[in-house]
Amino acid sequence: MTKIFKQLGRHWAACLAVVALLIVQAYCDLSLPDYTSKIVDTGIQQGGIESPVPDTVRSTTLQALELLMSEDDAALADEAYTDPDADGVRTLNPDADTAALENAFTTPDVVLYMAAAKNAATAAGTTDTVVPTAYDLDAVATQLAAASQAPGAREMLQSQLTDGLSQLDETVADSLSSQAMLLVALEYDAQGIAHDVQMSYLLRTGGQMLALTLLMVAVAVAVGFIASRVSAAIGRDLRRDVFRTVVGYSNAEIEKFSTASLITRTTNDIQQVQFVCVILLRMVAYAPILGIGGIMHVASGNTGLEWIIFVAVAALLALIAVLMNVAMPKFKQMQVLVDRLNLVSREILTGIMPIRAFSREEFEEKRFDRANTDLMKTQLFTNRTMVAMMPFMTLIMNGTSLLIVWFGGKAMDLGNMQVGEMIAFITYTMQIVMSFLMLSMVAVMLPRAGVAADRIDEVVKTPSTIHDPAAPKALPADGTHGVVAFHDVSFRYPGSDEDALEHISFTAKPGETTAIIGSTGCGKSTLLNLIPRFYDVTEGSVTIDGVDVREMTQAQLHDELGYVPQKGVLFSGTITSNLKFGGDHITDADAAQAAEIAQATEFISAKPEGFDSPIAQGGSNVSGGQKQRLSIARAIAKHPQIYLFDDSFSALDYKTDVALRRALKAKTDNATVIIVAQRISTVLHANQILVLDEGRIVGKGTHAQLMESCPAYQEIARSQLSQKELNLQKEGE
């Protein structure tokens, strides 16, 4: 986990921008339930009336209300409205003190409405509560206006007001403000503007909701865009770091991790980290903001249902803890099984021809099926765990909604909650639960991403055993160049108990060819690999012009070498791009000359596109001999001081072999040539032949000298050449 957050820390500015945008998104998300509550409670139930102070009021109604106020409140109310228009309607001044007016209007509104309701009941001849009409309001207002002319009328009305208030039950007394809205609605209805007022409120509030929604959508898009760019940049940086590290590995580190595992870590593991980074920015950062905001909104209310949220969250946390303990080990195992499947797939696809030749298709299918089935079972287990979580999550969420509706209904019955408040409470509760649900989903994904991050970090933090010295030495500026010398060299592979090479000493000089021959597995290629530092010697030293190769930079060392591996390796591109692989300094003329020396011009010219002919991945569209000749030409085109040929003529026929070595001899007169070979014919004319046997030099000299003094060389010669050929060679000497 820390490694993933470390990667995010490299893009701290973008992460801060995401957090800021998420706060805006959470604000919009948390504001919408309040607007929903307003639309239900105020817009629908109260007809769009927000205050007990009417925006417009008829003069008769205002006079009736002022009679029910104190003298100070009546004066304040009279000053707050404009003069009557032609219809006798007065409009509230924009700069009026609304808070003071609400205190002045609330109780008179309630009393006047009750009086109108009582008048309606009397007219209907019933004692039940009857919804009054504008006619009833006008009748009561007229009665109050007439009564106000009598001496002591205000005192009498104030006494009636006190009596009226004493008749209100506790529920009505506690919600005077909402009851006062009924009078305002009745007044608007009398003016014929009730529908317009309601629609105006609904459109205004709905427009605000739409604006918040559009802002939330825009912010969500911006967050997704930034999160995607950050995760893509993290994936790019990780791939670059891993590739840069792996390119610097020696053969020992490559063998330690295996090629299949390195490919998996560079692709699948980095994709896991990249995906979880997007989730962290979009969900993990948003969930606590949304959850805390929802809790604050719920706590600010007075519903008495907060305990339901705590029950739901506790149930969620218990479920997550159980699932994490079950799924965590399987997530760690899954990456190992992916490595194994990639390894098996790579082996089968690489060795498809031997598999067919030995009719082992069925065996390899079973081997692949075992690896595939093991991965499938693990993935099924983890997926089933994830799937099992969803029904429980749904049960918790629906159970929470049921509890809110049950206890919220009781609160509404007691008058402690309105419908809109309950809807808003349900929405906030779902937001809180969903925030924990998002965290739980991420908690399931994080273990696998954490394993992937550890595997990537293991590659990046594994140092190469081959590295440049702190103070590199330069080759001498004057004198001969290309003298390769082994000084009592011994080498042991990492983890091995025995030396692969023991006490090797020889010198290869410029203008001469040094050949290394011996039985299979005697250490010929290993010896050659010590010169370019594919491995470092265990004891002794390898020097070029007197400078230990370990005291030179690898770039400087490799500039001196032209290396042709045992297995010809070509890269996708063209013939020209492969021949110029040694550097930008190689010209077209150099490439053409190298191809001619390597006896490759004939088959290149036969291709329709010549040197621009495409080379498929791995050189799969050319033969083994052609691939080997192009590999040799690639080394020649570089014009190195030292040529290293690791059994590089094995795929050539004898005629091509002879022609190539003859042309190569003319080209490399001033260079040091070291050849590892299996065929005696390849080394016959070498200036110096080293005979290896079980990692030791058992013979050194020319072909003629070794035929007289080295039994091991004689045995190799007799196994490859007839007695007649041996006699001819002897006579020629």
C-alpha positions in Angstrom: 0.0 0.0 0.0 2.7 2.4 0.9 4.4 1.8 -2.5 1.1 2.7 -4.3 0.7 5.9 -2.3 4.4 6.7 -3.0 3.6 6.6 -6.7 0.6 8.9 -6.2 2.8 11.2 -4.2 4.9 11.9 -7.3 1.8 13.6 -8.7 0.8 15.5 -5.6 -0.4 18.6 -7.4 -2.8 16.6 -9.5 -4.0 14.6 -6.5 -4.7 17.9 -4.6 -6.7 19.1 -7.6 -8.7 15.9 -7.5 -9.4 16.3 -3.8 -10.5 19.9 -4.3 -12.8 18.8 -7.1 -14.2 15.9 -5.0 -15.1 18.3 -2.2 -17.1 20.4 -4.8 -18.7 17.2 -6.1 -19.6 16.1 -2.5 -21.0 19.5 -1.8 -23.3 19.2 -4.8 -24.2 15.6 -4.0 -25.0 16.4 -0.4 -27.0 19.5 -1.3 -29.5 17.6 -3.6 -31.4 15.8 -0.8 -32.0 19.2 0.9 -33.5 20.5 -2.3 -35.6 17.4 -2.7 -36.9 17.9 0.9 -37.7 21.5 0.0 -39.6 20.6 -3.1 -41.7 18.0 -1.2 -42.3 19.9 2.0 -42.4 23.5 0.8 -43.1 23.3 -2.9 -45.8 20.6 -2.8 -47.2 20.5 0.7 -46.9 24.3 1.4 -47.7 25.5 -2.1 -44.3 27.0 -2.6 -44.7 29.3 0.5 -41.5 29.7 2.4 -42.4 32.3 5.0 -45.5 33.3 7.1 -44.9 36.8 5.8 -46.9 37.1 2.5 -45.0 38.7 -0.5 -48.3 40.4 -1.5 -51.4 40.9 0.7 -54.7 42.6 0.3 -55.3 45.7 2.4 -58.3 44.1 4.1 -56.3 41.0 5.2 -53.3 43.1 6.3 -55.6 45.3 8.4 -57.1 42.2 10.0 -53.7 40.8 10.8 -52.5 44.1 12.3 -55.5 44.1 14.6 -54.1 40.8 16.0 -50.7 42.3 16.5 -49.2 44.6 19.1 -49.1 48.3 18.2 -45.3 48.1 17.5 -45.7 45.0 15.3 -48.6 46.5 13.5 -46.6 49.6 12.7 -43.7 47.5 11.5 -46.0 45.5 9.2 -47.6 48.6 7.8 -44.3 50.2 6.9 -43.0 46.9 5.3 -45.6 47.1 2.5 -46.1 49.5 -0.3 -49.3 51.5 -0.8 -52.2 49.5 -2.3 -52.5 49.3 -6.0 -55.7 49.6 -8.0 -56.9 46.1 -6.8 -56.0 47.0 -3.2 -53.0 44.7 -3.1 -49.9 45.7 -1.2 -46.4 44.4 -2.0 -43.6 43.6 0.5 -40.6 46.0 0.3 -37.4 44.2 -0.8 -35.4 45.8 2.1 -38.0 44.8 4.8 -36.7 43.1 8.0 -38.0 39.6 7.3 -36.9 38.0 10.5 -38.8 40.6 12.6 -41.8 40.4 10.4 -42.0 36.6 10.8 -42.2 37.0 14.5 -44.9 39.6 14.1 -47.0 37.6 11.5 -46.8 34.0 12.7 -49.3 34.1 15.6 -51.8 36.4 13.9 -51.6 34.2 10.7 -52.6 31.2 12.8 -55.4 32.9 14.6 -56.9 34.4 11.5 -56.7 31.1 9.7 -58.4 29.4 12.6 -61.1 32.0 12.7 -61.7 31.5 8.9 -61.9 27.8 9.5 -64.4 28.3 12.3 -66.4 30.5 10.1 -66.4 27.8 7.4 -67.5 25.2 9.9 -70.3 27.4 11.2 -71.5 28.1 7.7 -71.5 24.3 7.0 -73.3 23.6 10.2 -70.7 21.2 11.6 -68.2 21.1 14.4 -65.5 19.2 12.3 -62.5 21.0 10.9 -63.3 22.5 7.6 -60.8 23.9 5.1 -61.7 27.6 4.8 -62.0 29.5 1.5 -61.2 33.0 0.4 -64.8 33.9 1.1 -64.4 32.8 4.7 -61.2 34.8 5.0 -62.9 37.9 3.6 -65.9 37.4 6.0 -63.6 37.2 9.1 -61.6 40.2 7.9 -64.8 42.2 7.5 -66.0 41.2 10.9 -62.7 42.3 12.4 -62.8 45.6 10.6 -66.3 46.3 11.9 -65.4 45.2 15.4 -62.3 47.4 15.4 -64.5 50.6 15.3 -65.9 49.9 18.8 -64.1 51.4 21.8 -61.4 49.0 23.3 -61.6 46.8 20.3 -57.8 46.1 20.1 -57.8 45.1 23.8 -60.7 42.8 23.2 -59.0 41.2 20.2 -55.8 40.7 22.1 -57.8 38.9 24.8 -59.4 36.7 22.1 -55.9 36.0 20.7 -54.8 34.8 24.1 -57.8 32.6 24.4 -57.2 31.2 20.9 -53.7 30.3 21.6 -54.7 28.5 24.7 -56.9 26.3 22.6 -54.0 25.0 20.4 -52.7 21.6 21.2 -48.9 21.0 21.7 -48.4 19.7 18.2 -49.9 22.8 16.6 -48.1 25.1 19.0 -44.8 23.6 18.2 -45.3 24.1 14.4 -46.8 27.5 14.4 -44.6 28.6 11.5 -45.9 25.8 9.2 -49.5 26.5 10.4 -49.0 30.1 9.5 -48.3 29.2 5.9 -51.9 28.1 5.6 -53.1 31.6 6.0 -50.6 32.9 3.4 -51.8 30.2 1.0 -55.4 31.2 1.6 -54.5 34.8 1.0 -52.7 33.9 -2.3 -55.7 31.9 -3.3 -57.9 34.9 -2.7 -55.6 36.9 -4.9 -55.7 34.2 -7.6 -51.9 33.8 -7.6 -51.5 30.6 -5.6 -50.7 28.4 -8.6 -48.2 31.0 -9.9 -46.4 31.2 -6.5 -46.1 27.4 -6.3 -44.8 27.0 -9.9 -42.4 29.8 -9.4 -40.9 28.1 -6.3 -40.8 24.7 -8.0 -39.1 26.0 -11.1 -36.6 28.1 -9.1 -35.7 25.2 -6.8 -35.7 22.7 -9.6 -33.4 25.0 -11.6 -31.0 25.2 -8.7 -31.0 21.4 -8.5 -30.3 21.1 -12.2 -27.4 23.6 -11.9 -25.9 21.6 -9.0 -26.4 18.4 -11.0 -24.7 19.8 -14.1 -21.8 21.1 -11.9 -21.5 17.7 -10.3 -21.3 16.0 -13.7 -18.7 18.5 -14.9 -16.6 17.9 -11.7 -17.0 14.2 -12.0 -15.7 14.3 -15.6 -12.8 16.5 -14.6 -11.9 14.1 -11.8 -12.1 11.1 -14.1 -9.9 12.9 -16.6 -7.2 13.9 -14.1 -7.3 10.5 -12.4 -6.9 8.7 -15.7 -3.9 10.9 -16.7 -2.3 10.4 -13.3 -2.7 6.6 -13.4 -1.5 6.5 -17.0 1.6 8.5 -16.0 2.2 6.1 -13.1 1.9 3.1 -15.4 4.3 4.8 -17.9 6.8 5.6 -15.2 6.7 2.1 -13.7 7.2 0.5 -17.1 10.1 2.8 -17.8 11.7 2.1 -14.4 11.2 -1.6 -14.7 12.5 -1.7 -18.3 15.5 0.5 -17.5 16.3 -1.8 -14.6 15.9 -5.0 -16.5 18.0 -3.8 -19.4 20.8 -3.2 -16.9 20.5 -6.7 -15.4 23.2 -9.3 -15.9 22.3 -12.8 -16.9 22.2 -13.8 -13.2 19.3 -11.4 -12.5 17.4 -12.4 -15.6 17.6 -16.1 -14.6 16.6 -15.3 -11.1 13.3 -13.7 -12.1 12.7 -15.6 -15.3 11.6 -13.9 -18.5 8.0 -14.9 -18.1 7.8 -13.4 -14.6 9.4 -10.2 -15.8 6.9 -9.9 -18.6 4.0 -10.4 -16.2 5.4 -7.8 -13.8 5.9 -5.3 -16.6 2.3 -5.8 -18.0 -0.2 -7.4 -15.7 1.2 -6.2 -12.4 1.6 -2.6 -13.6 -2.0 -2.7 -15.0 -3.2 -3.7 -11.5 -1.4 -0.8 -9.9 -2.6 1.6 -12.6 -6.2 0.5 -12.2 -6.2 0.8 -8.4 -4.7 4.3 -8.6 -7.7 5.4 -10.6 -10.0 3.8 -8.0 -8.1 5.5 -5.1 -8.4 8.9 -6.7 -12.1 8.5 -7.8 -13.6 6.4 -5.0 -11.3 6.2 -1.9 -10.7 9.9 -1.8 -14.5 10.6 -2.4 -15.9 8.1 0.0 -14.7 9.7 3.3 -15.7 13.2 2.0 -19.2 12.0 1.1 -19.5 9.9 4.3 -18.4 12.7 6.7 -20.5 15.2 4.9 -23.6 12.9 5.1 -23.0 12.3 8.9 -22.7 16.1 9.5 -26.0 16.7 7.6 -27.7 13.9 9.6 -26.3 15.1 12.9 -27.5 18.7 12.3 -31.1 17.5 12.1 -33.3 16.4 15.0 -34.9 13.2 13.6 -33.8 10.9 16.4 -33.0 8.2 13.8 -29.2 8.5 13.8 -28.8 5.2 15.6 -29.9 3.4 12.4 -26.8 4.7 10.6 -24.5 3.4 13.3 -26.1 0.0 13.1 -25.8 -0.1 9.3 -22.1 1.0 9.4 -21.2 -1.6 12.1 -22.8 -4.4 10.0 -20.9 -3.3 6.9 -17.6 -3.2 8.8 -18.1 -6.7 10.2 -18.9 -8.0 6.8 -15.8 -6.4 5.2 -13.6 -7.8 8.0 -14.8 -11.4 7.4 -14.5 -11.1 3.6 -11.0 -9.7 3.8 -9.7 -12.5 6.1 -11.1 -15.0 3.6 -10.0 -13.4 0.3 -6.6 -11.9 1.2 -4.5 -15.1 0.9 -6.1 -16.0 -2.4 -5.2 -12.6 -3.9 -1.6 -13.1 -3.0 -1.6 -16.6 -4.6 -3.2 -15.4 -7.8 -0.2 -13.4 -9.0 2.1 -16.5 -8.6 -0.4 -18.6 -10.6 -0.5 -15.9 -13.4 3.4 -16.2 -13.5 3.1 -19.9 -13.8 0.5 -19.8 -16.6 2.7 -17.3 -18.5 5.7 -19.5 -18.1 3.9 -22.6 -19.4 2.4 -20.7 -22.3 5.8 -19.2 -23.3 7.5 -22.6 -23.2 4.7 -24.3 -25.3 4.6 -21.5 -27.9 8.4 -21.3 -28.2 8.8 -25.1 -28.5 5.7 -25.8 -30.7 7.8 -27.6 -33.4 9.5 -30.1 -31.0 6.2 -30.7 -29.3 4.6 -31.6 -32.7 7.7 -33.6 -33.8 7.5 -35.8 -30.6 3.7 -35.9 -30.6 3.5 -34.3 -27.2 0.5 -32.1 -27.9 -1.8 -34.0 -25.5 0.8 -33.9 -22.7 1.4 -30.2 -23.1 -2.3 -29.5 -23.3 -2.7 -31.2 -20.0 0.2 -29.3 -18.5 -1.3 -26.0 -19.7 -4.8 -27.1 -18.5 -3.4 -27.8 -15.0 -1.9 -24.3 -14.8 -5.0 -22.7 -16.3 -7.4 -24.6 -14.0 -5.4 -23.7 -10.9 -5.7 -20.0 -11.8 -9.4 -20.4 -12.7 -10.1 -22.0 -9.3 -8.4 -19.2 -7.5 -10.1 -16.5 -9.5 -13.5 -18.2 -9.0 -13.0 -18.3 -5.3 -12.1 -14.6 -5.2 -14.9 -13.7 -7.6 -17.4 -15.7 -5.6 -16.3 -13.9 -2.5 -16.9 -10.6 -4.2 -20.3 -11.7 -5.5 -21.3 -13.0 -2.1 -20.6 -9.6 -0.6 -23.2 -7.8 -2.9 -26.3 -9.6 -1.6 -25.3 -8.9 2.0 -24.6 -5.3 1.1 -28.0 -5.0 -0.6 -29.7 -6.6 2.5 -28.0 -4.1 4.8 -29.0 -1.1 2.6 -32.6 -2.3 2.2 -32.9 -3.2 5.8 -31.6 0.3 6.7 -34.3 1.9 4.4 -37.0 -0.2 6.0 -36.0 0.9 9.5 -35.9 4.5 8.5 -39.4 4.3 6.9 -40.8 2.4 9.9 -39.5 4.8 12.6 -39.8 7.8 10.3 -43.4 7.1 9.8 -44.0 7.0 13.5 -42.2 10.4 13.8 -44.3 11.8 11.0 -47.4 10.6 12.8 -46.3 12.4 15.9 -45.6 15.6 13.8 -41.9 15.5 14.5 -40.9 14.9 10.9 -42.2 15.8 7.5 -42.2 13.7 4.3 -39.4 15.6 2.7 -37.2 15.3 5.8 -37.7 11.5 5.8 -36.8 11.4 2.1 -33.7 13.5 2.7 -32.7 11.3 5.7 -33.0 8.1 3.6 -30.9 9.7 0.9 -28.2 10.8 3.3 -28.2 7.4 5.0 -27.7 5.7 1.6 -24.9 8.1 0.8 -23.1 7.2 4.1 -23.7 3.5 3.5 -22.5 3.8 -0.1 -19.3 5.5 1.0 -18.5 2.6 3.2 -19.5 0.3 0.4 -17.0 2.0 -1.9 -14.3 1.7 0.7 -15.1 -2.0 1.1 -14.8 -2.6 -2.6 -11.5 -0.9 -2.7 -10.4 -2.9 0.4 -10.9 -6.0 -1.7 -9.0 -4.7 -4.7 -6.0 -3.3 -2.7 -4.5 -6.6 -1.5 -4.0 -7.8 -5.1 -2.6 -4.4 -6.2 -0.4 -4.4 -3.1 1.1 -7.7 -4.1 1.6 -6.4 -7.7 3.3 -3.3 -6.3 5.6 -5.4 -4.2 6.6 -7.6 -7.2 7.3 -4.5 -9.3 9.3 -2.9 -6.4 11.3 -6.2 -6.1 12.4 -5.8 -9.7 13.3 -2.1 -9.4 15.1 -2.5 -6.1 17.1 -5.6 -7.1 20.6 -4.3 -8.0 22.5 -5.7 -10.9 25.6 -7.6 -10.0 27.2 -6.0 -13.0 27.6 -2.2 -12.6 29.9 0.5 -13.6 32.8 1.5 -11.3 32.6 4.8 -9.4 35.9 6.0 -11.0 36.2 4.3 -14.4 39.6 4.0 -16.2 40.1 4.8 -19.8 41.9 2.7 -22.4 45.5 3.9 -23.2 45.5 6.6 -25.9 48.7 5.2 -27.6 50.0 1.8 -28.4 48.3 -1.3 -29.6 44.6 -1.7 -29.1 42.5 -4.8 -28.6 44.8 -7.0 -26.5 42.5 -9.3 -24.5 44.2 -11.2 -21.6 42.8 -13.7 -19.1 44.9 -13.7 -15.9 44.3 -16.9 -13.9 40.5 -16.6 -14.3 38.0 -18.8 -12.4 34.3 -18.4 -12.6 31.4 -20.0 -10.7 27.7 -19.4 -11.5 25.6 -17.9 -8.7 24.3 -20.7 -6.4 26.6 -23.3 -7.9 29.0 -25.4 -5.8 31.6 -25.9 -8.5 33.6 -23.7 -10.8 32.6 -23.6 -14.4 36.0 -22.3 -15.3 39.3 -22.8 -13.5 42.6 -21.0 -13.8 42.2 -19.7 -17.3 45.1 -17.7 -18.7 45.8 -16.7 -22.3 46.3 -13.6 -24.4 44.5 -12.7 -27.7 46.4 -10.2 -29.8 45.3 -7.8 -32.6 45.7 -9.2 -36.1 45.4 -12.7 -34.8 42.6 -15.2 -34.4 42.1 -17.1 -31.2 39.8 -20.1 -31.4 38.3 -21.9 -28.4 37.1 -25.5 -29.0 36.0 -28.3 -26.8 33.2 -30.7 -26.0 29.7 -29.5 -25.3 29.3 -28.0 -21.8 33.1 -27.5 -21.2 32.7 -23.7 -20.7 33.5 -22.2 -24.1 30.5 -19.7 -24.2 30.9 -19.0 -20.5 34.6 -18.0 -21.1 33.5 -15.7 -24.0 30.7 -14.1 -21.9 33.3 -12.9 -19.4 34.8 -10.5 -21.9 31.6 -8.3 -22.4 30.8 -8.7 -18.7 27.7 -10.7 -19.1 29.1 -12.3 -16.0 31.9 -11.1 -13.8 34.9 -13.4 -13.0 34.9 -15.0 -9.6 38.7 -15.0 -9.3 41.5 -13.4 -11.5 40.9 -10.7 -14.1 40.1 -10.1 -17.7 41.9 -7.1 -19.2 41.8 -5.2 -22.5 45.0 -3.3 -23.2 46.0 -3.8 -19.6 42.8 -2.3 -18.1 40.5 -4.6 -16.1 37.1 -4.8 -17.8 35.5 -4.3 -14.3 37.3 -0.9 -14.1 35.7 0.4 -17.4 32.2 1.6 -18.0 30.0 -1.0 -19.8 29.3 1.5 -22.6 33.1 2.0 -23.1 33.7 -1.7 -23.0 31.0 -2.6 -25.4 32.1 0.1 -27.9 35.3 -2.0 -28.3 33.5 -5.2 -29.0 31.6 -6.8 -31.9 29.6 -9.6 -30.4 27.8 -12.4 -32.3 25.8 -14.6 -30.0 25.5 -18.4 -30.4 21.8 -18.0 -31.3 21.3 -15.3 -34.0 18.9 -12.7 -32.7 17.3 -10.2 -35.0 14.9 -7.4 -34.2 11.7 -6.4 -35.9 12.3 -3.8 -38.5 14.2 -4.0 -41.8 17.5 -5.6 -42.8 19.1 -2.1 -42.8 17.9 -1.3 -39.3 19.4 -4.6 -38.0 22.7 -4.0 -39.8 22.9 -0.5 -38.3 22.0 -1.7 -34.8 25.5 -0.9 -33.6 25.0 2.8 -33.7 24.1 5.9 -35.7 27.6 6.2 -37.0 27.1 3.2 -39.3 26.4 4.4 -42.9 24.6 2.6 -45.7 28.0 1.8 -47.3 29.2 0.2 -44.0 26.1 -1.9 -43.9 26.4 -3.0 -47.5 30.1 -3.8 -47.1 29.4 -5.8 -43.9 26.6 -7.8 -45.7 29.1 -8.6 -48.5 31.7 -9.8 -46.1 29.1 -11.9 -44.2 28.0 -13.5 -47.5 24.6 -12.1 -47.1 24.4 -9.9 -50.2 23.1 -12.7 -52.5 20.0 -13.5 -50.5 19.4 -9.8 -49.7 19.5 -8.9 -53.3 17.1 -11.7 -54.2 14.4 -10.0 -52.0 12.1 -7.5 -53.8 12.8 -4.7 -51.4 16.5 -5.5 -50.9 18.0 -4.0 -47.7 14.6 -2.5 -46.9 13.0 -5.9 -46.7 11.1 -6.4 -43.4 12.4 -8.6 -40.6 9.7 -10.2 -38.5 9.9 -10.4 -34.7 12.9 -12.6 -33.8 13.8 -12.9 -37.4 11.2 -15.6 -38.0 10.9 -14.8 -41.7 14.5 -15.7 -42.5 16.3 -19.0 -42.3 18.8 -20.0 -39.6 21.8 -19.5 -41.9 20.5 -16.1 -43.1 19.9 -15.0 -39.6 23.4 -16.0 -38.6 25.0 -14.1 -41.5 23.0 -11.0 -40.7 24.1 -11.2 -37.1 27.7 -11.5 -38.2 27.2 -8.5 -40.6 25.8 -6.5 -37.8 29.0 -6.9 -35.8 31.2 -6.2 -38.8 29.4 -3.0 -39.6 30.2 -1.6 -36.2 34.0 -1.7 -37.0 35.0 -2.9 -33.5 38.5 -3.5 -32.2 37.6 -7.0 -30.9 35.4 -9.6 -32.5 33.7 -12.2 -30.4 32.0 -15.1 -32.3 30.2 -17.5 -30.1 29.8 -20.6 -32.4 28.5 -18.1 -35.0 29.3 -20.3 -38.1 27.4 -23.5 -37.0 24.4 -22.8 -39.3 26.5 -22.1 -42.4 27.4 -24.7 -45.0 31.1 -25.4 -45.5 31.4 -23.3 -48.7 29.8 -20.3 -47.1 31.8 -20.8 -44.0 35.1 -20.8 -45.9 34.2 -17.8 -48.0 33.0 -15.8 -45.0 36.1 -16.5 -43.0 38.4 -15.6 -45.9 36.6 -12.2 -46.4 36.5 -11.7 -42.6 40.3 -12.3 -42.4 40.9 -9.5 -44.9 38.6 -7.2 -43.0 39.9 -7.9 -39.5 43.7 -7.8 -40.1 44.2 -5.2 -37.4 41.5 -6.5 -35.0 41.4 -9.2 -32.3 39.2 -12.1 -33.3 38.1 -14.7 -30.7 36.0 -17.6 -32.1 34.1 -20.3 -30.2 33.6 -23.2 -32.5 32.5 -26.8 -32.6 33.9 -27.6 -36.1 37.6 -28.2 -36.6 37.3 -26.7 -40.1 36.4 -23.4 -38.5 39.6 -23.2 -36.4 42.1 -24.9 -38.6 43.9 -21.6 -39.6 43.6 -19.9 -36.2 46.8 -18.4 -34.8 46.0 -19.8 -31.4 43.6 -22.6 -30.4 42.5 -23.1 -26.8 41.2 -26.6 -26.0 38.8 -26.6 -23.0 37.8 -29.7 -21.1 35.6 -29.4 -18.0 36.4 -25.7 -17.5 40.2 -26.1 -17.9 42.6 -25.3 -20.7 44.1 -28.7 -21.7 45.8 -27.5 -24.8 47.1 -24.3 -26.4 48.7 -23.8 -29.8 48.2 -24.1 -33.5 46.3 -26.9 -35.2 49.6 -28.7 -36.1 51.0 -28.3 -32.6 47.8 -29.6 -30.9 47.6 -32.6 -33.3 50.9 -33.6 -31.9 50.6 -32.7 -28.2 46.9 -32.6 -27.2 44.9 -35.9 -27.0 41.6 -34.0 -26.4 42.1 -32.1 -29.6 43.2 -35.2 -31.5 40.0 -36.9 -30.4 37.8 -34.0 -31.6 39.7 -33.9 -34.9 39.3 -37.6 -35.5 35.6 -37.5 -34.8 35.1 -34.8 -37.4 37.7 -35.5 -40.1 38.5 -38.7 -42.0 42.0 -40.3 -41.8 42.5 -39.2 -45.4 41.8 -35.5 -44.5 44.1 -35.8 -41.6 46.9 -37.2 -43.7 46.4 -34.5 -46.3 46.7 -31.9 -43.7 49.8 -33.5 -42.3 51.4 -33.6 -45.8 50.4 -30.0 -46.3 52.3 -29.0 -43.3 
